[in-house]
């Protein structure tokens, strides 16, 4: 069997900008529920894009997300949470 070229057979990297505090809190939240960041982002994106069979990723209890600076992340995107939906 021939060796694969670097990156062959892998999904392409998609660089995005995320504040450091949010990145760390997200990593801790993912770890608390047994996911890595990539799996959680992919699950959320599939759910958000209404892919068939996709489900919202599991979230840790509120106490496990104490590292999130809500003021720093507020308004960073037009997101409607389930509590705010019409």
PyMOL Python script that loads the backbone (N, CA, C, O; Angstrom):
from pymol import cmd

cmd.read_pdbstr("""\
ATOM      1  N   UNK A   1       0.846  -1.177   0.000  1.00  0.00           N
ATOM      2  CA  UNK A   1       0.000   0.000   0.000  1.00  0.00           C
ATOM      3  C   UNK A   1       0.892   1.240   0.000  1.00  0.00           C
ATOM      4  O   UNK A   1       1.840   1.332   0.779  1.00  0.00           O
ATOM      5  N   UNK A   2       0.581   2.186  -0.873  1.00  0.00           N
ATOM      6  CA  UNK A   2       1.384   3.409  -0.981  1.00  0.00           C
ATOM      7  C   UNK A   2       1.100   4.348   0.191  1.00  0.00           C
ATOM      8  O   UNK A   2      -0.016   4.399   0.707  1.00  0.00           O
ATOM      9  N   UNK A   3       2.106   5.071   0.591  1.00  0.00           N
ATOM     10  CA  UNK A   3       1.941   6.039   1.677  1.00  0.00           C
ATOM     11  C   UNK A   3       1.066   7.201   1.202  1.00  0.00           C
ATOM     12  O   UNK A   3       1.136   7.611   0.043  1.00  0.00           O
ATOM     13  N   UNK A   4       0.245   7.723   2.110  1.00  0.00           N
ATOM     14  CA  UNK A   4      -0.604   8.871   1.785  1.00  0.00           C
ATOM     15  C   UNK A   4       0.207  10.147   1.799  1.00  0.00           C
ATOM     16  O   UNK A   4       1.128  10.308   2.599  1.00  0.00           O
ATOM     17  N   UNK A   5      -0.146  11.051   0.905  1.00  0.00           N
ATOM     18  CA  UNK A   5       0.470  12.380   0.901  1.00  0.00           C
ATOM     19  C   UNK A   5      -0.028  13.142   2.125  1.00  0.00           C
ATOM     20  O   UNK A   5      -1.126  12.890   2.620  1.00  0.00           O
ATOM     21  N   UNK A   6       0.778  14.062   2.599  1.00  0.00           N
ATOM     22  CA  UNK A   6       0.408  14.868   3.769  1.00  0.00           C
ATOM     23  C   UNK A   6      -0.952  15.525   3.550  1.00  0.00           C
ATOM     24  O   UNK A   6      -1.157  16.223   2.558  1.00  0.00           O
ATOM     25  N   UNK A   7      -1.878  15.299   4.479  1.00  0.00           N
ATOM     26  CA  UNK A   7      -3.201  15.906   4.416  1.00  0.00           C
ATOM     27  C   UNK A   7      -4.201  15.158   3.550  1.00  0.00           C
ATOM     28  O   UNK A   7      -5.387  15.488   3.566  1.00  0.00           O
ATOM     29  N   UNK A   8      -3.763  14.172   2.803  1.00  0.00           N
ATOM     30  CA  UNK A   8      -4.656  13.419   1.927  1.00  0.00           C
ATOM     31  C   UNK A   8      -5.650  12.614   2.765  1.00  0.00           C
ATOM     32  O   UNK A   8      -5.272  11.941   3.724  1.00  0.00           O
ATOM     33  N   UNK A   9      -6.913  12.695   2.391  1.00  0.00           N
ATOM     34  CA  UNK A   9      -7.941  11.946   3.104  1.00  0.00           C
ATOM     35  C   UNK A   9      -8.454  12.633   4.352  1.00  0.00           C
ATOM     36  O   UNK A   9      -9.279  12.075   5.075  1.00  0.00           O
ATOM     37  N   UNK A  10      -7.983  13.820   4.609  1.00  0.00           N
ATOM     38  CA  UNK A  10      -8.434  14.565   5.787  1.00  0.00           C
ATOM     39  C   UNK A  10      -9.340  15.708   5.360  1.00  0.00           C
ATOM     40  O   UNK A  10      -9.276  16.173   4.222  1.00  0.00           O
ATOM     41  N   UNK A  11     -10.178  16.155   6.277  1.00  0.00           N
ATOM     42  CA  UNK A  11     -10.988  17.325   5.979  1.00  0.00           C
ATOM     43  C   UNK A  11     -10.093  18.558   6.034  1.00  0.00           C
ATOM     44  O   UNK A  11      -9.137  18.583   6.808  1.00  0.00           O
ATOM     45  N   UNK A  12     -10.379  19.573   5.237  1.00  0.00           N
ATOM     46  CA  UNK A  12      -9.530  20.767   5.249  1.00  0.00           C
ATOM     47  C   UNK A  12      -9.676  21.556   6.559  1.00  0.00           C
ATOM     48  O   UNK A  12     -10.745  21.573   7.169  1.00  0.00           O
ATOM     49  N   UNK A  13      -8.602  22.195   6.972  1.00  0.00           N
ATOM     50  CA  UNK A  13      -8.642  23.063   8.152  1.00  0.00           C
ATOM     51  C   UNK A  13      -9.442  24.314   7.812  1.00  0.00           C
ATOM     52  O   UNK A  13      -9.344  24.835   6.701  1.00  0.00           O
ATOM     53  N   UNK A  14     -10.225  24.791   8.759  1.00  0.00           N
ATOM     54  CA  UNK A  14     -11.048  25.992   8.579  1.00  0.00           C
ATOM     55  C   UNK A  14     -10.695  26.988   9.684  1.00  0.00           C
ATOM     56  O   UNK A  14     -11.295  26.947  10.758  1.00  0.00           O
ATOM     57  N   UNK A  15      -9.750  27.867   9.445  1.00  0.00           N
ATOM     58  CA  UNK A  15      -9.349  28.804  10.505  1.00  0.00           C
ATOM     59  C   UNK A  15     -10.470  29.791  10.848  1.00  0.00           C
ATOM     60  O   UNK A  15     -11.121  30.349   9.965  1.00  0.00           O
ATOM     61  N   UNK A  16     -10.670  29.985  12.129  1.00  0.00           N
ATOM     62  CA  UNK A  16     -11.638  30.969  12.625  1.00  0.00           C
ATOM     63  C   UNK A  16     -10.991  31.729  13.777  1.00  0.00           C
ATOM     64  O   UNK A  16     -10.033  31.252  14.386  1.00  0.00           O
ATOM     65  N   UNK A  17     -11.517  32.903  14.068  1.00  0.00           N
ATOM     66  CA  UNK A  17     -10.990  33.712  15.177  1.00  0.00           C
ATOM     67  C   UNK A  17     -11.926  33.582  16.377  1.00  0.00           C
ATOM     68  O   UNK A  17     -13.136  33.777  16.264  1.00  0.00           O
ATOM     69  N   UNK A  18     -11.340  33.247  17.527  1.00  0.00           N
ATOM     70  CA  UNK A  18     -12.102  33.081  18.763  1.00  0.00           C
ATOM     71  C   UNK A  18     -11.281  33.671  19.897  1.00  0.00           C
ATOM     72  O   UNK A  18     -10.081  33.418  19.998  1.00  0.00           O
ATOM     73  N   UNK A  19     -11.923  34.454  20.747  1.00  0.00           N
ATOM     74  CA  UNK A  19     -11.245  35.053  21.890  1.00  0.00           C
ATOM     75  C   UNK A  19     -10.651  33.957  22.775  1.00  0.00           C
ATOM     76  O   UNK A  19     -11.236  32.885  22.931  1.00  0.00           O
ATOM     77  N   UNK A  20      -9.482  34.240  23.351  1.00  0.00           N
ATOM     78  CA  UNK A  20      -8.769  33.268  24.178  1.00  0.00           C
ATOM     79  C   UNK A  20      -9.570  32.746  25.345  1.00  0.00           C
ATOM     80  O   UNK A  20      -9.578  31.542  25.603  1.00  0.00           O
ATOM     81  N   UNK A  21     -10.253  33.642  26.067  1.00  0.00           N
ATOM     82  CA  UNK A  21     -11.038  33.213  27.221  1.00  0.00           C
ATOM     83  C   UNK A  21     -12.150  32.255  26.805  1.00  0.00           C
ATOM     84  O   UNK A  21     -12.391  31.250  27.474  1.00  0.00           O
ATOM     85  N   UNK A  22     -12.825  32.565  25.703  1.00  0.00           N
ATOM     86  CA  UNK A  22     -13.897  31.699  25.221  1.00  0.00           C
ATOM     87  C   UNK A  22     -13.339  30.356  24.764  1.00  0.00           C
ATOM     88  O   UNK A  22     -13.949  29.318  25.022  1.00  0.00           O
ATOM     89  N   UNK A  23     -12.186  30.361  24.088  1.00  0.00           N
ATOM     90  CA  UNK A  23     -11.555  29.121  23.623  1.00  0.00           C
ATOM     91  C   UNK A  23     -11.244  28.199  24.805  1.00  0.00           C
ATOM     92  O   UNK A  23     -11.505  26.998  24.751  1.00  0.00           O
ATOM     93  N   UNK A  24     -10.686  28.773  25.869  1.00  0.00           N
ATOM     94  CA  UNK A  24     -10.347  27.972  27.049  1.00  0.00           C
ATOM     95  C   UNK A  24     -11.598  27.446  27.740  1.00  0.00           C
ATOM     96  O   UNK A  24     -11.640  26.278  28.126  1.00  0.00           O
ATOM     97  N   UNK A  25     -12.619  28.285  27.904  1.00  0.00           N
ATOM     98  CA  UNK A  25     -13.862  27.856  28.545  1.00  0.00           C
ATOM     99  C   UNK A  25     -14.555  26.777  27.710  1.00  0.00           C
ATOM    100  O   UNK A  25     -15.103  25.819  28.254  1.00  0.00           O
ATOM    101  N   UNK A  26     -14.526  26.941  26.382  1.00  0.00           N
ATOM    102  CA  UNK A  26     -15.125  25.951  25.499  1.00  0.00           C
ATOM    103  C   UNK A  26     -14.396  24.616  25.621  1.00  0.00           C
ATOM    104  O   UNK A  26     -15.030  23.562  25.661  1.00  0.00           O
ATOM    105  N   UNK A  27     -13.073  24.661  25.678  1.00  0.00           N
ATOM    106  CA  UNK A  27     -12.294  23.436  25.844  1.00  0.00           C
ATOM    107  C   UNK A  27     -12.629  22.730  27.152  1.00  0.00           C
ATOM    108  O   UNK A  27     -12.763  21.506  27.178  1.00  0.00           O
ATOM    109  N   UNK A  28     -12.766  23.489  28.236  1.00  0.00           N
ATOM    110  CA  UNK A  28     -13.114  22.902  29.530  1.00  0.00           C
ATOM    111  C   UNK A  28     -14.521  22.308  29.491  1.00  0.00           C
ATOM    112  O   UNK A  28     -14.758  21.230  30.037  1.00  0.00           O
ATOM    113  N   UNK A  29     -15.457  23.012  28.844  1.00  0.00           N
ATOM    114  CA  UNK A  29     -16.827  22.519  28.736  1.00  0.00           C
ATOM    115  C   UNK A  29     -16.871  21.240  27.903  1.00  0.00           C
ATOM    116  O   UNK A  29     -17.593  20.303  28.241  1.00  0.00           O
ATOM    117  N   UNK A  30     -16.110  21.201  26.829  1.00  0.00           N
ATOM    118  CA  UNK A  30     -16.054  19.996  25.996  1.00  0.00           C
ATOM    119  C   UNK A  30     -15.493  18.819  26.787  1.00  0.00           C
ATOM    120  O   UNK A  30     -16.025  17.710  26.739  1.00  0.00           O
ATOM    121  N   UNK A  31     -14.419  19.078  27.508  1.00  0.00           N
ATOM    122  CA  UNK A  31     -13.800  18.029  28.309  1.00  0.00           C
ATOM    123  C   UNK A  31     -14.777  17.490  29.357  1.00  0.00           C
ATOM    124  O   UNK A  31     -14.797  16.290  29.629  1.00  0.00           O
ATOM    125  N   UNK A  32     -15.583  18.373  29.941  1.00  0.00           N
ATOM    126  CA  UNK A  32     -16.547  17.974  30.979  1.00  0.00           C
ATOM    127  C   UNK A  32     -17.594  17.001  30.461  1.00  0.00           C
ATOM    128  O   UNK A  32     -18.140  16.206  31.226  1.00  0.00           O
ATOM    129  N   UNK A  33     -17.879  17.064  29.149  1.00  0.00           N
ATOM    130  CA  UNK A  33     -18.878  16.151  28.579  1.00  0.00           C
ATOM    131  C   UNK A  33     -18.254  15.075  27.695  1.00  0.00           C
ATOM    132  O   UNK A  33     -18.967  14.317  27.037  1.00  0.00           O
ATOM    133  N   UNK A  34     -16.929  15.009  27.681  1.00  0.00           N
ATOM    134  CA  UNK A  34     -16.246  13.953  26.960  1.00  0.00           C
ATOM    135  C   UNK A  34     -16.131  14.161  25.459  1.00  0.00           C
ATOM    136  O   UNK A  34     -16.046  13.187  24.710  1.00  0.00           O
ATOM    137  N   UNK A  35     -16.126  15.407  25.004  1.00  0.00           N
ATOM    138  CA  UNK A  35     -15.958  15.719  23.586  1.00  0.00           C
ATOM    139  C   UNK A  35     -14.669  16.502  23.385  1.00  0.00           C
ATOM    140  O   UNK A  35     -14.169  17.139  24.312  1.00  0.00           O
ATOM    141  N   UNK A  36     -14.135  16.450  22.170  1.00  0.00           N
ATOM    142  CA  UNK A  36     -13.075  17.393  21.849  1.00  0.00           C
ATOM    143  C   UNK A  36     -13.726  18.584  21.142  1.00  0.00           C
ATOM    144  O   UNK A  36     -14.875  18.498  20.709  1.00  0.00           O
ATOM    145  N   UNK A  37     -13.005  19.677  21.028  1.00  0.00           N
ATOM    146  CA  UNK A  37     -13.574  20.889  20.437  1.00  0.00           C
ATOM    147  C   UNK A  37     -14.109  20.643  19.028  1.00  0.00           C
ATOM    148  O   UNK A  37     -15.197  21.106  18.686  1.00  0.00           O
ATOM    149  N   UNK A  38     -13.355  19.924  18.219  1.00  0.00           N
ATOM    150  CA  UNK A  38     -13.774  19.685  16.834  1.00  0.00           C
ATOM    151  C   UNK A  38     -15.096  18.933  16.774  1.00  0.00           C
ATOM    152  O   UNK A  38     -15.974  19.290  15.988  1.00  0.00           O
ATOM    153  N   UNK A  39     -15.248  17.906  17.586  1.00  0.00           N
ATOM    154  CA  UNK A  39     -16.492  17.133  17.589  1.00  0.00           C
ATOM    155  C   UNK A  39     -17.667  18.003  18.014  1.00  0.00           C
ATOM    156  O   UNK A  39     -18.750  17.904  17.437  1.00  0.00           O
ATOM    157  N   UNK A  40     -17.464  18.858  19.021  1.00  0.00           N
ATOM    158  CA  UNK A  40     -18.541  19.728  19.486  1.00  0.00           C
ATOM    159  C   UNK A  40     -18.921  20.754  18.414  1.00  0.00           C
ATOM    160  O   UNK A  40     -20.105  21.011  18.193  1.00  0.00           O
ATOM    161  N   UNK A  41     -17.925  21.336  17.752  1.00  0.00           N
ATOM    162  CA  UNK A  41     -18.207  22.324  16.697  1.00  0.00           C
ATOM    163  C   UNK A  41     -18.930  21.658  15.532  1.00  0.00           C
ATOM    164  O   UNK A  41     -19.904  22.203  15.013  1.00  0.00           O
ATOM    165  N   UNK A  42     -18.456  20.478  15.118  1.00  0.00           N
ATOM    166  CA  UNK A  42     -19.126  19.778  14.014  1.00  0.00           C
ATOM    167  C   UNK A  42     -20.566  19.430  14.373  1.00  0.00           C
ATOM    168  O   UNK A  42     -21.465  19.595  13.548  1.00  0.00           O
ATOM    169  N   UNK A  43     -20.798  18.949  15.603  1.00  0.00           N
ATOM    170  CA  UNK A  43     -22.159  18.600  16.033  1.00  0.00           C
ATOM    171  C   UNK A  43     -23.054  19.845  16.038  1.00  0.00           C
ATOM    172  O   UNK A  43     -24.194  19.796  15.577  1.00  0.00           O
ATOM    173  N   UNK A  44     -22.530  20.957  16.561  1.00  0.00           N
ATOM    174  CA  UNK A  44     -23.322  22.182  16.579  1.00  0.00           C
ATOM    175  C   UNK A  44     -23.637  22.652  15.162  1.00  0.00           C
ATOM    176  O   UNK A  44     -24.772  23.028  14.869  1.00  0.00           O
ATOM    177  N   UNK A  45     -22.640  22.632  14.289  1.00  0.00           N
ATOM    178  CA  UNK A  45     -22.852  23.093  12.919  1.00  0.00           C
ATOM    179  C   UNK A  45     -23.887  22.235  12.193  1.00  0.00           C
ATOM    180  O   UNK A  45     -24.733  22.768  11.475  1.00  0.00           O
ATOM    181  N   UNK A  46     -23.831  20.931  12.368  1.00  0.00           N
ATOM    182  CA  UNK A  46     -24.804  20.044  11.733  1.00  0.00           C
ATOM    183  C   UNK A  46     -26.205  20.344  12.255  1.00  0.00           C
ATOM    184  O   UNK A  46     -27.159  20.410  11.480  1.00  0.00           O
ATOM    185  N   UNK A  47     -26.327  20.528  13.579  1.00  0.00           N
ATOM    186  CA  UNK A  47     -27.629  20.870  14.178  1.00  0.00           C
ATOM    187  C   UNK A  47     -28.109  22.217  13.663  1.00  0.00           C
ATOM    188  O   UNK A  47     -29.266  22.342  13.260  1.00  0.00           O
ATOM    189  N   UNK A  48     -27.253  23.221  13.667  1.00  0.00           N
ATOM    190  CA  UNK A  48     -27.598  24.578  13.259  1.00  0.00           C
ATOM    191  C   UNK A  48     -28.012  24.623  11.788  1.00  0.00           C
ATOM    192  O   UNK A  48     -28.908  25.381  11.417  1.00  0.00           O
ATOM    193  N   UNK A  49     -27.365  23.817  10.956  1.00  0.00           N
ATOM    194  CA  UNK A  49     -27.670  23.768   9.526  1.00  0.00           C
ATOM    195  C   UNK A  49     -28.846  22.826   9.230  1.00  0.00           C
ATOM    196  O   UNK A  49     -29.190  22.591   8.072  1.00  0.00           O
ATOM    197  N   UNK A  50     -29.444  22.303  10.280  1.00  0.00           N
ATOM    198  CA  UNK A  50     -30.614  21.411  10.154  1.00  0.00           C
ATOM    199  C   UNK A  50     -30.331  20.180   9.304  1.00  0.00           C
ATOM    200  O   UNK A  50     -31.149  19.768   8.482  1.00  0.00           O
ATOM    201  N   UNK A  51     -29.149  19.600   9.522  1.00  0.00           N
ATOM    202  CA  UNK A  51     -28.803  18.361   8.833  1.00  0.00           C
ATOM    203  C   UNK A  51     -29.687  17.237   9.379  1.00  0.00           C
ATOM    204  O   UNK A  51     -29.936  17.180  10.583  1.00  0.00           O
ATOM    205  N   UNK A  52     -30.161  16.347   8.511  1.00  0.00           N
ATOM    206  CA  UNK A  52     -31.029  15.255   8.981  1.00  0.00           C
ATOM    207  C   UNK A  52     -30.379  14.451  10.104  1.00  0.00           C
ATOM    208  O   UNK A  52     -29.228  14.030   9.992  1.00  0.00           O
ATOM    209  N   UNK A  53     -31.117  14.246  11.170  1.00  0.00           N
ATOM    210  CA  UNK A  53     -30.639  13.451  12.299  1.00  0.00           C
ATOM    211  C   UNK A  53     -29.699  14.164  13.252  1.00  0.00           C
ATOM    212  O   UNK A  53     -29.319  13.598  14.277  1.00  0.00           O
ATOM    213  N   UNK A  54     -29.314  15.393  12.940  1.00  0.00           N
ATOM    214  CA  UNK A  54     -28.370  16.118  13.807  1.00  0.00           C
ATOM    215  C   UNK A  54     -29.056  16.547  15.100  1.00  0.00           C
ATOM    216  O   UNK A  54     -30.226  16.929  15.107  1.00  0.00           O
ATOM    217  N   UNK A  55     -28.304  16.475  16.186  1.00  0.00           N
ATOM    218  CA  UNK A  55     -28.820  16.884  17.495  1.00  0.00           C
ATOM    219  C   UNK A  55     -27.886  17.912  18.103  1.00  0.00           C
ATOM    220  O   UNK A  55     -26.681  17.897  17.854  1.00  0.00           O
ATOM    221  N   UNK A  56     -28.449  18.805  18.899  1.00  0.00           N
ATOM    222  CA  UNK A  56     -27.660  19.805  19.613  1.00  0.00           C
ATOM    223  C   UNK A  56     -26.660  19.067  20.505  1.00  0.00           C
ATOM    224  O   UNK A  56     -27.039  18.120  21.194  1.00  0.00           O
ATOM    225  N   UNK A  57     -25.386  19.484  20.503  1.00  0.00           N
ATOM    226  CA  UNK A  57     -24.399  18.795  21.354  1.00  0.00           C
ATOM    227  C   UNK A  57     -24.739  18.918  22.838  1.00  0.00           C
ATOM    228  O   UNK A  57     -25.349  19.894  23.276  1.00  0.00           O
ATOM    229  N   UNK A  58     -24.339  17.926  23.582  1.00  0.00           N
ATOM    230  CA  UNK A  58     -24.541  17.905  25.034  1.00  0.00           C
ATOM    231  C   UNK A  58     -23.761  19.049  25.669  1.00  0.00           C
ATOM    232  O   UNK A  58     -22.644  19.354  25.252  1.00  0.00           O
ATOM    233  N   UNK A  59     -24.354  19.680  26.681  1.00  0.00           N
ATOM    234  CA  UNK A  59     -23.677  20.771  27.400  1.00  0.00           C
ATOM    235  C   UNK A  59     -23.425  20.352  28.837  1.00  0.00           C
ATOM    236  O   UNK A  59     -24.187  19.562  29.395  1.00  0.00           O
ATOM    237  N   UNK A  60     -22.359  20.875  29.447  1.00  0.00           N
ATOM    238  CA  UNK A  60     -22.116  20.575  30.859  1.00  0.00           C
ATOM    239  C   UNK A  60     -23.073  21.381  31.729  1.00  0.00           C
ATOM    240  O   UNK A  60     -23.684  22.340  31.258  1.00  0.00           O
ATOM    241  N   UNK A  61     -23.207  20.996  32.996  1.00  0.00           N
ATOM    242  CA  UNK A  61     -24.003  21.812  33.918  1.00  0.00           C
ATOM    243  C   UNK A  61     -23.457  23.235  33.973  1.00  0.00           C
ATOM    244  O   UNK A  61     -22.266  23.449  33.744  1.00  0.00           O
ATOM    245  N   UNK A  62     -24.296  24.191  34.268  1.00  0.00           N
ATOM    246  CA  UNK A  62     -23.907  25.602  34.281  1.00  0.00           C
ATOM    247  C   UNK A  62     -22.687  25.872  35.161  1.00  0.00           C
ATOM    248  O   UNK A  62     -21.874  26.732  34.825  1.00  0.00           O
ATOM    249  N   UNK A  63     -22.544  25.174  36.253  1.00  0.00           N
ATOM    250  CA  UNK A  63     -21.416  25.391  37.157  1.00  0.00           C
ATOM    251  C   UNK A  63     -20.086  25.081  36.489  1.00  0.00           C
ATOM    252  O   UNK A  63     -19.058  25.623  36.895  1.00  0.00           O
ATOM    253  N   UNK A  64     -20.080  24.212  35.461  1.00  0.00           N
ATOM    254  CA  UNK A  64     -18.841  23.826  34.795  1.00  0.00           C
ATOM    255  C   UNK A  64     -18.376  24.850  33.765  1.00  0.00           C
ATOM    256  O   UNK A  64     -17.305  24.674  33.185  1.00  0.00           O
ATOM    257  N   UNK A  65     -19.138  25.908  33.518  1.00  0.00           N
ATOM    258  CA  UNK A  65     -18.769  26.894  32.512  1.00  0.00           C
ATOM    259  C   UNK A  65     -18.401  28.226  33.144  1.00  0.00           C
ATOM    260  O   UNK A  65     -18.554  29.272  32.513  1.00  0.00           O
ATOM    261  N   UNK A  66     -17.919  28.205  34.378  1.00  0.00           N
ATOM    262  CA  UNK A  66     -17.617  29.432  35.097  1.00  0.00           C
ATOM    263  C   UNK A  66     -16.527  30.264  34.441  1.00  0.00           C
ATOM    264  O   UNK A  66     -16.396  31.445  34.762  1.00  0.00           O
ATOM    265  N   UNK A  67     -15.743  29.696  33.539  1.00  0.00           N
ATOM    266  CA  UNK A  67     -14.676  30.430  32.886  1.00  0.00           C
ATOM    267  C   UNK A  67     -15.149  31.339  31.762  1.00  0.00           C
ATOM    268  O   UNK A  67     -14.347  32.094  31.211  1.00  0.00           O
ATOM    269  N   UNK A  68     -16.415  31.289  31.411  1.00  0.00           N
ATOM    270  CA  UNK A  68     -16.916  32.107  30.312  1.00  0.00           C
ATOM    271  C   UNK A  68     -17.176  33.522  30.801  1.00  0.00           C
ATOM    272  O   UNK A  68     -17.913  33.728  31.765  1.00  0.00           O
ATOM    273  N   UNK A  69     -16.571  34.489  30.136  1.00  0.00           N
ATOM    274  CA  UNK A  69     -16.801  35.894  30.438  1.00  0.00           C
ATOM    275  C   UNK A  69     -17.985  36.345  29.590  1.00  0.00           C
ATOM    276  O   UNK A  69     -17.815  36.678  28.417  1.00  0.00           O
ATOM    277  N   UNK A  70     -19.184  36.358  30.176  1.00  0.00           N
ATOM    278  CA  UNK A  70     -20.391  36.641  29.405  1.00  0.00           C
ATOM    279  C   UNK A  70     -20.398  38.047  28.821  1.00  0.00           C
ATOM    280  O   UNK A  70     -20.957  38.260  27.745  1.00  0.00           O
ATOM    281  N   UNK A  71     -19.789  39.010  29.506  1.00  0.00           N
ATOM    282  CA  UNK A  71     -19.737  40.362  28.953  1.00  0.00           C
ATOM    283  C   UNK A  71     -18.853  40.407  27.719  1.00  0.00           C
ATOM    284  O   UNK A  71     -19.177  41.094  26.750  1.00  0.00           O
ATOM    285  N   UNK A  72     -17.748  39.689  27.741  1.00  0.00           N
ATOM    286  CA  UNK A  72     -16.820  39.703  26.606  1.00  0.00           C
ATOM    287  C   UNK A  72     -17.417  39.015  25.388  1.00  0.00           C
ATOM    288  O   UNK A  72     -17.120  39.390  24.254  1.00  0.00           O
ATOM    289  N   UNK A  73     -18.259  38.008  25.615  1.00  0.00           N
ATOM    290  CA  UNK A  73     -18.817  37.269  24.492  1.00  0.00           C
ATOM    291  C   UNK A  73     -20.207  37.742  24.110  1.00  0.00           C
ATOM    292  O   UNK A  73     -20.718  37.338  23.065  1.00  0.00           O
ATOM    293  N   UNK A  74     -20.829  38.572  24.905  1.00  0.00           N
ATOM    294  CA  UNK A  74     -22.175  39.062  24.592  1.00  0.00           C
ATOM    295  C   UNK A  74     -22.137  39.912  23.331  1.00  0.00           C
ATOM    296  O   UNK A  74     -21.273  40.772  23.162  1.00  0.00           O
ATOM    297  N   UNK A  75     -23.088  39.652  22.458  1.00  0.00           N
ATOM    298  CA  UNK A  75     -23.190  40.433  21.245  1.00  0.00           C
ATOM    299  C   UNK A  75     -22.158  40.101  20.199  1.00  0.00           C
ATOM    300  O   UNK A  75     -22.084  40.782  19.176  1.00  0.00           O
ATOM    301  N   UNK A  76     -21.346  39.062  20.423  1.00  0.00           N
ATOM    302  CA  UNK A  76     -20.319  38.726  19.440  1.00  0.00           C
ATOM    303  C   UNK A  76     -20.910  38.053  18.213  1.00  0.00           C
ATOM    304  O   UNK A  76     -20.244  37.929  17.186  1.00  0.00           O
ATOM    305  N   UNK A  77     -22.159  37.620  18.319  1.00  0.00           N
ATOM    306  CA  UNK A  77     -22.845  37.038  17.169  1.00  0.00           C
ATOM    307  C   UNK A  77     -24.345  37.174  17.396  1.00  0.00           C
ATOM    308  O   UNK A  77     -24.811  37.255  18.532  1.00  0.00           O
ATOM    309  N   UNK A  78     -25.075  37.198  16.317  1.00  0.00           N
ATOM    310  CA  UNK A  78     -26.530  37.239  16.435  1.00  0.00           C
ATOM    311  C   UNK A  78     -27.027  35.820  16.649  1.00  0.00           C
ATOM    312  O   UNK A  78     -27.343  35.105  15.698  1.00  0.00           O
ATOM    313  N   UNK A  79     -27.091  35.428  17.911  1.00  0.00           N
ATOM    314  CA  UNK A  79     -27.482  34.076  18.261  1.00  0.00           C
ATOM    315  C   UNK A  79     -28.728  34.140  19.119  1.00  0.00           C
ATOM    316  O   UNK A  79     -28.811  34.930  20.059  1.00  0.00           O
ATOM    317  N   UNK A  80     -29.688  33.310  18.790  1.00  0.00           N
ATOM    318  CA  UNK A  80     -30.887  33.192  19.606  1.00  0.00           C
ATOM    319  C   UNK A  80     -30.772  31.900  20.365  1.00  0.00           C
ATOM    320  O   UNK A  80     -30.656  30.829  19.771  1.00  0.00           O
ATOM    321  N   UNK A  81     -30.805  31.994  21.690  1.00  0.00           N
ATOM    322  CA  UNK A  81     -30.737  30.800  22.498  1.00  0.00           C
ATOM    323  C   UNK A  81     -32.136  30.208  22.606  1.00  0.00           C
ATOM    324  O   UNK A  81     -33.113  30.901  22.324  1.00  0.00           O
ATOM    325  N   UNK A  82     -32.259  28.936  23.009  1.00  0.00           N
ATOM    326  CA  UNK A  82     -33.582  28.327  23.123  1.00  0.00           C
ATOM    327  C   UNK A  82     -34.524  29.131  24.020  1.00  0.00           C
ATOM    328  O   UNK A  82     -35.731  29.148  23.779  1.00  0.00           O
ATOM    329  N   UNK A  83     -33.991  29.800  25.057  1.00  0.00           N
ATOM    330  CA  UNK A  83     -34.829  30.595  25.958  1.00  0.00           C
ATOM    331  C   UNK A  83     -35.355  31.848  25.277  1.00  0.00           C
ATOM    332  O   UNK A  83     -36.367  32.400  25.711  1.00  0.00           O
ATOM    333  N   UNK A  84     -34.692  32.314  24.216  1.00  0.00           N
ATOM    334  CA  UNK A  84     -35.061  33.551  23.558  1.00  0.00           C
ATOM    335  C   UNK A  84     -35.881  33.338  22.286  1.00  0.00           C
ATOM    336  O   UNK A  84     -36.347  34.300  21.675  1.00  0.00           O
ATOM    337  N   UNK A  85     -36.057  32.071  21.887  1.00  0.00           N
ATOM    338  CA  UNK A  85     -36.730  31.834  20.625  1.00  0.00           C
ATOM    339  C   UNK A  85     -38.190  32.275  20.693  1.00  0.00           C
ATOM    340  O   UNK A  85     -38.814  32.204  21.752  1.00  0.00           O
ATOM    341  N   UNK A  86     -38.738  32.734  19.552  1.00  0.00           N
ATOM    342  CA  UNK A  86     -40.128  33.230  19.549  1.00  0.00           C
ATOM    343  C   UNK A  86     -41.139  32.172  19.832  1.00  0.00           C
ATOM    344  O   UNK A  86     -42.337  32.454  19.859  1.00  0.00           O
TER     345      UNK A  86
END
""", "prot")
cmd.dss("prot")
cmd.show_as("cartoon", "prot")
cmd.util.cbc("prot")
cmd.orient("prot")
